[in-house]
Amino acid sequence: MTTGEKLRKLRGNRSQAEIAELLGVSTSAISMYELGERVPRRETMKAISRLFDVSVEELFFADTGE
């Protein structure tokens, strides 16, 4: 499972705009993260991990093989 797929799954029914507001980034940034077109900065990775209660390693670096 790619990082983008993980992010979409974790986002669930919440909109990209809602997640972007919570993280202090643009909606287009969230879209690009989910599409794999952009990698978040380290600080944003940490914020995303805290928001979804998963480790940075698990979300951005571990390949789940699914």
SULRAKA-V95533 format. One record per pair of residues at least 6 apart in sequence whose C-alpha atoms are under 8 Angstrom apart, sorted by the first residue. I is the first residue (numbers start at 1). J is the second residue. Records with the same first field share a line. If there is no record, write none. Layout:
BEGIN
I: J + J
END
This chain:
BEGIN
1: 63 + 64 + 65 + 66
2: 63
3: 33 + 34 + 36 + 59 + 60 + 61
4: 33 + 34 + 35 + 36
5: 34
6: 59
7: 33 + 34 + 59
8: 34
10: 52
11: 19
16: 27 + 30 + 31
17: 26 + 27
19: 27 + 30
20: 26 + 27 + 29 + 30
21: 27
23: 44 + 47 + 48
29: 38
32: 38
33: 39 + 40
45: 56 + 60
46: 56
49: 55 + 56 + 59
END
